[in-house]
Amino acid sequence: MTKADLVNEIAKETGIDKKDILLTVETMMEVIKTSLTDNENVYLRGFGSFIVKKRAEKTARNISKNTTIIIPEHNIPSFKPAKSFVSQVKDNNKVD
């Protein structure tokens, strides 16, 4: 499902104008990105959590040049689904 598909589905379910829904969806994504950039996790009860994970410094190899490089410590965004969400997907149940 793409963002356009999501907007169309929400418009069909709610009857709200697609332009308003698109603005809402894009604003939500921007707020989540800004929060994660500021090292603030976002918790959506019943859906999941957008969290910042810290990756430790590690040594890697550049095979083509046969050299060792150091990858510095860095943060990455991650999503952890809620238990109820995971069980719905596992059981293949649709939300009513």
C-alpha atoms as a printed R data frame, in Angstrom:
   type eleno elety resid chain resno       x       y      z
1  ATOM     1    CA   MET     A     1   0.000   0.000  0.000
2  ATOM     2    CA   THR     A     2   1.351   3.410 -0.959
3  ATOM     3    CA   LYS     A     3   0.695   6.771  0.680
4  ATOM     4    CA   ALA     A     4  -1.828   7.551 -2.093
5  ATOM     5    CA   ASP     A     5  -3.611   4.247 -1.440
6  ATOM     6    CA   LEU     A     6  -3.704   5.052  2.282
7  ATOM     7    CA   VAL     A     7  -5.180   8.511  1.607
8  ATOM     8    CA   ASN     A     8  -7.793   7.045 -0.747
9  ATOM     9    CA   GLU     A     9  -8.782   4.370  1.787
10 ATOM    10    CA   ILE     A    10  -9.154   6.902  4.614
11 ATOM    11    CA   ALA     A    11 -11.173   9.232  2.348
12 ATOM    12    CA   LYS     A    12 -13.480   6.360  1.397
13 ATOM    13    CA   GLU     A    13 -13.982   5.341  5.050
14 ATOM    14    CA   THR     A    14 -14.468   8.828  6.510
15 ATOM    15    CA   GLY     A    15 -15.793  10.987  3.680
16 ATOM    16    CA   ILE     A    16 -13.163  13.657  4.396
17 ATOM    17    CA   ASP     A    17 -11.533  15.487  1.471
18 ATOM    18    CA   LYS     A    18  -8.383  13.767  0.150
19 ATOM    19    CA   LYS     A    19  -6.417  17.027  0.295
20 ATOM    20    CA   ASP     A    20  -7.037  17.339  4.041
21 ATOM    21    CA   ILE     A    21  -6.162  13.692  4.656
22 ATOM    22    CA   LEU     A    22  -2.931  13.982  2.652
23 ATOM    23    CA   LEU     A    23  -1.928  17.043  4.686
24 ATOM    24    CA   THR     A    24  -2.691  15.177  7.923
25 ATOM    25    CA   VAL     A    25  -0.725  12.065  6.916
26 ATOM    26    CA   GLU     A    26   2.286  14.095  5.746
27 ATOM    27    CA   THR     A    27   2.205  16.214  8.916
28 ATOM    28    CA   MET     A    28   2.066  13.070 11.077
29 ATOM    29    CA   MET     A    29   5.090  11.602  9.286
30 ATOM    30    CA   GLU     A    30   6.985  14.885  9.628
31 ATOM    31    CA   VAL     A    31   6.230  15.089 13.372
32 ATOM    32    CA   ILE     A    32   7.425  11.492 13.855
33 ATOM    33    CA   LYS     A    33  10.646  12.205 11.908
34 ATOM    34    CA   THR     A    34  11.280  15.393 13.902
35 ATOM    35    CA   SER     A    35  10.687  13.611 17.207
36 ATOM    36    CA   LEU     A    36  13.075  10.790 16.309
37 ATOM    37    CA   THR     A    37  15.676  13.315 15.131
38 ATOM    38    CA   ASP     A    38  15.424  14.924 18.592
39 ATOM    39    CA   ASN     A    39  15.903  11.458 20.211
40 ATOM    40    CA   GLU     A    40  12.268  11.352 21.377
41 ATOM    41    CA   ASN     A    41  10.408   8.069 20.900
42 ATOM    42    CA   VAL     A    42   6.812   8.092 19.604
43 ATOM    43    CA   TYR     A    43   4.342   5.667 21.221
44 ATOM    44    CA   LEU     A    44   1.011   4.871 19.514
45 ATOM    45    CA   ARG     A    45  -0.975   2.616 21.834
46 ATOM    46    CA   GLY     A    46  -2.413  -0.418 20.044
47 ATOM    47    CA   PHE     A    47  -0.252   0.200 16.964
48 ATOM    48    CA   GLY     A    48   3.399   0.375 17.962
49 ATOM    49    CA   SER     A    49   6.376   2.532 18.830
50 ATOM    50    CA   PHE     A    50   8.777   4.478 16.663
51 ATOM    51    CA   ILE     A    51  12.037   4.371 18.600
52 ATOM    52    CA   VAL     A    52  15.636   5.498 18.212
53 ATOM    53    CA   LYS     A    53  18.206   2.710 18.509
54 ATOM    54    CA   LYS     A    54  21.883   3.354 19.125
55 ATOM    55    CA   ARG     A    55  24.310   1.310 17.049
56 ATOM    56    CA   ALA     A    56  27.716   0.798 18.629
57 ATOM    57    CA   GLU     A    57  30.978   1.566 16.872
58 ATOM    58    CA   LYS     A    58  32.217  -1.391 14.853
59 ATOM    59    CA   THR     A    59  35.017  -2.476 12.588
60 ATOM    60    CA   ALA     A    60  34.180  -3.400  8.984
61 ATOM    61    CA   ARG     A    61  36.156  -4.474  5.932
62 ATOM    62    CA   ASN     A    62  36.282  -2.871  2.515
63 ATOM    63    CA   ILE     A    63  36.832  -6.039  0.481
64 ATOM    64    CA   SER     A    64  37.646  -4.302 -2.809
65 ATOM    65    CA   LYS     A    65  40.499  -2.278 -1.260
66 ATOM    66    CA   ASN     A    66  41.358  -4.903  1.378
67 ATOM    67    CA   THR     A    67  41.259  -2.331  4.182
68 ATOM    68    CA   THR     A    68  39.656  -2.091  7.579
69 ATOM    69    CA   ILE     A    69  37.353   0.829  8.345
70 ATOM    70    CA   ILE     A    70  35.738   2.001 11.554
71 ATOM    71    CA   ILE     A    71  31.998   2.675 11.436
72 ATOM    72    CA   PRO     A    72  31.264   5.234 14.170
73 ATOM    73    CA   GLU     A    73  28.489   4.937 16.745
74 ATOM    74    CA   HIS     A    74  25.205   6.214 15.289
75 ATOM    75    CA   ASN     A    75  21.440   6.271 15.836
76 ATOM    76    CA   ILE     A    76  18.873   4.625 13.569
77 ATOM    77    CA   PRO     A    77  15.066   4.809 13.557
78 ATOM    78    CA   SER     A    78  13.160   1.620 14.296
79 ATOM    79    CA   PHE     A    79   9.542   0.485 14.589
80 ATOM    80    CA   LYS     A    80   8.332  -1.963 17.214
81 ATOM    81    CA   PRO     A    81   4.722  -3.121 16.673
82 ATOM    82    CA   ALA     A    82   2.322  -3.507 19.600
83 ATOM    83    CA   LYS     A    83   1.575  -7.036 20.816
84 ATOM    84    CA   SER     A    84  -2.065  -6.788 19.710
85 ATOM    85    CA   PHE     A    85  -0.937  -5.670 16.238
86 ATOM    86    CA   VAL     A    86   1.516  -8.577 15.956
87 ATOM    87    CA   SER     A    87  -1.119 -11.106 17.021
88 ATOM    88    CA   GLN     A    88  -3.603  -9.724 14.463
89 ATOM    89    CA   VAL     A    89  -1.080 -10.151 11.673
90 ATOM    90    CA   LYS     A    90  -0.122 -13.640 12.883
91 ATOM    91    CA   ASP     A    91  -3.747 -14.735 13.119
92 ATOM    92    CA   ASN     A    92  -4.619 -12.978  9.841
93 ATOM    93    CA   ASN     A    93  -7.585 -11.271 11.519
94 ATOM    94    CA   LYS     A    94  -9.133  -8.179  9.978
95 ATOM    95    CA   VAL     A    95  -9.937  -5.141 12.111
96 ATOM    96    CA   ASP     A    96 -13.669  -4.481 12.339
